[in-house]
Amino acid sequence: MSSPADKAILTCALTGVLTNPQQHPVPVTPEQMAAEARDAFNAGASIMHVHLRSQEPGFGHMPSWDPDVAQAVCDAIRAACPGVIINLTTGVIGKDISGPKACLERVKPEIAACNAGTLNYLKIKDNGQWAWPPMVFDNPVAKVQQFLDVMAACGTHPEFECFDVGILRSVAMYLKAGLFSGVPEVNLVMGVASGMPCDADLLALLPRYAPEGAVWQTTLIGRAEIWPVHQKTADLGGNLRTGLEDTFYLPGGERATGNGVLIEALAACARRAGRDIASPAEARQRLGLHAGQAA
């Protein structure tokens, strides 16, 4: 497991799945994605977690699985941030993975998210009404295996997204069953209403359930209350992620104007823990990435 002495790898989640750019300062176009990535890169992020959006006027709040969009966005980010590592999203509901598969095969990112288990994805309002119709984010083992096979063919390292404790524990079984090889990396997603809460006490327990030799990070969903848990991540030796996908709020409660200021706050957590910030080259070494994929 990671130790507090390890340099902290910072990831920026540049934009969300459905966040409306007319309501929030999220980037949509390749140019906007590149500008936000450059600010985050300059603040210390070596990895950019990339969601793709429709480029049609008025539809920037909708996801896209157009390989041409994937190519344009990733090329723009790489040009703006020399040596940056791309981490591409893959999350889809249902059995059809042809969209993310096509994007993975086109851009061959060094890392891709691999959602590691199924979750009832729920949120309820104060008035007792569902925020959206209850849905199942379905990630059965057969679907996980499909994604891992595509990633292996593309030379892409899987980052296992773990929304609950049982999902985290499953990753060790995937490794034992031979579904993937290489350095196991788990991302502890905390703050989804029907998943693990964003709780520093819970976080302290979770690394013991990761595979032996795993590299781990947290993704914390929420407002200003997430920042003490980011600090706990840094103190425990975990890697750190934030960005406009995960929060719109800085530690003091003020709204973030972009991704750069969020990564500056994240880097400060690492430094308070006595840890340096990993460069892209150091992140590649820690994660066992294929150096030849750097672009």
N, C-alpha and C positions, 0 to 999 in steps of 0.2 A: 504493500500500500504506500501511497504518497506520504512523505513526512513533512513536518513544518519547515524543514531546511530546504526543501525543493523550491526552485523558482516557480512562481505562479504563472500559469498559462491563462491569458485573458481572452475570452470569446465575446464578440459583439453580435447580438441578434438584431439585425438592422431594421426589420419590419415584420409585422405579424401576418397571420393567415387572412383575416378579414377586417383588420382595423381600417376605418374609413379615412382616407387622406384628406377629405373635406372637413373632418372633425379633429384630427390629430396630425402632428408633424411627421408622418411616416413617409419614407421615400418609396417611389413606385417605378419611375423610369430608370434606365441604365445610368443616366447622368446623375440623377438624384441618389441612387444607390452608391455610386462611386464617390460622390462628394461626402456622404455620410460615413462611408467606409474609411475614407482618408482621414476624417476627423478622429474616428475611433482608433485607427492604426497609429496616428501620431500620438494618441494618448496611451498607447501600450497594448492594444489588442492585436494579437498575431493571427487570430482566426475570425473569419466572418461567417456567421450562420445566415444562409440566404434562403428566403422565401421569394417566390416569383409571383408577380401580379400581372393581371391583364393590362395590356397597353392600349386598349380601346378607350377613346374619350368617354368619361363618365363611368367607367367600369374598373377603376384603379383599386377598388376595395375587394375585387374578386381574384381568387388565385388563378394561376395559369400553369399549364404543363406543356407549353409550347417550347420545343427544344431551341428554336431560334431566339426566343426571349431569354432562355437560360444561357445561351452562348453570349448574347449581347450583354447581359447583366454581369456575368462572370468575367468576360473580357474587360469590361469597363472597370470593375473592381480591381482586377489584377494590374491594369495599366496605372491606376491611381495609387496602388499600394504595392510597390515592388517587393516580391518575396512573400506576399500574404498567402495564407492557407484558406481555401474555400471549404466550407462545410454546408452541403446542400440538404435541404429538407426533403423528405420522401412521404410524409404522412398523407394517406388517403383512406377513406372509408369504403369498405367493400372489397371484393376479390380482385378487381381489375387494377393492376399496378402498371399498366402500359404507359401511363403518363410519366410518373417518376422514373420508370425504367428508361424511357426514351431520353429524358434529360440527363440521367446519370451517364448513359452511353455517349451522349453528345459532349458533355463538358468534362467527364472523368475527374470529378473533384477528388481531392486528397482524402476528405472525410465526408461521410453522409450520415444523417440521423437514421437510426434503426429503432423504431418504436417496438419495445421488447415485450409487450403484453397488452391484453384487452382491458379496457376501463369503461365503466358507465360514466359518461362525461356529462356531468350535471351542474347546474347552478340554479339557486332559487332566490327569489326576491323577498324583501321584508314583508310583502303582502301575501306571501304564500304561493305566488304564481311562479311557474318556471321561467327563467330568463330566456331559455330556448327549449324547444321540445326535447324531452329526454332522449339522448342518443347513445349508441354504443360505438366507441372507438375500437374497432375490431382488429386485433393483431394476433391471430392464432399462430401456432408454431409453423404451420405450412406456409403462411404468408411471410413470416419472419425469415424462413429458409429461402423463399424466393428472392427476397431483397438481398440477403447475404450472398446468394449465388451471383446476382448481378454485380454487387459491389466487388466480389472477388475477381470477377472477369474484368472489371474496370480498374483494378488496382486501388480500390477505395477502401479506406479504413472505416469500420462501423463504430459509431458512437451510440451506445444503447440508452434510449430514453426510458427512464424508470419512474412511473407515476405513483407507484405504491411499493410497499415492502416486498410483497410476493413477486412482483415483476422484477425487482432488483435481484431477488434470490434465484429467479429463473435463468439469469445470464450465466451463472456458474454451470447450470445444467446444459445450456447451449454449448458452452465451451467443452464440457466433458463429453457431450454427444458428438463433437466434431463438426458442429454447424459453422464454426469459424475458427480462425487461428490468428496468431499475433497477439499484441498487447491488448488485453481487455480494457475497454474504457466505458465507464458508466456515468450517466448524467442523471442526478437526483432531482427530479422535477417536483418542487414543493409549492403549494399554494393554489393548485386547482381544487375547486370546492369539494369534489368527490374523490380526490386523491390524497397524497400525503400533505398535511398542513405545513406551513412555513414556520417551523418550531425549532429553535436552537437545541432544546433538550433531545428531541427526536433525532436531529442531525448527528449529534454526538454518538448515537448508537449505530447509525446506518453503515458506515464504512466496513464494519466487521462482517456484513452480509454480502459484500462484493466479492468477486472471484479473487483468488490469491494473485498478487502481483498487479492488481487493477490500478489504473489511473482513474480518479473520480473528480467530478465537478458538480456544482449545484446550479440549477436554474430556478430562480425564485420569482413567483408571480404575486404582485400586490403593489402596495403603495410604500410609504416611508417605513412601514414596519418590517420590510424585507431586509433593511440594511444591517441591523444587528446580526442577522443570520448570515449575510455575506461575510461579516467580520468573523463569525464563528467558523465558516468555511475556510477562510484564510488562516485562522489560528490552528485549525486541525490539519492543514496541509493539502486541502482540496484546491482544485482549480476553479476559476471564477468566470461567471457569465452574466451579462446584463445587456440591455438595449431596449429600444422602443417596442420590441415584441413583448417584453416581459413587464415593463413598468413605464410610467410617464413621470415618475416622481424621484427627486433627489433625496439624500438623507435628511435634509432639513424640512422636507415636506413641500418644497417649491416644485413646480412643474419643470421638467426637462425640456429644453429647446431643441435638443437633438441627441444623437448617440455619443458624440465626443465627451460631453460633460458627464454622462453616465459612466463611461469608461474611466474618466479621470477619478471619479468617486470610488470606482472599483479598485483601481490601482492603489489608491490611498489605503483601502482595507488591507491589501497585501503588504504594503510598506509598514503599516502599524503592527503587523504580525512579524516584522523583521525579515520579510521575504522580498527578493528582487523579482522583477518582471521578466518572464522568459521572452526571448526573441523568437521570431518564426523558426530559425534554424534550431534553437534549443527545444522548441515545441515539437518539431519534427522528430528530433532524436528521442525525446521522452515518450512520444506516442508510437514510435517505430514506423513512421510514414515512409513511403517510397520517395526518396529524395529526387529521383528522376522525374517525378510528377510536378515538381515546383515550376511554376510558370509566372 
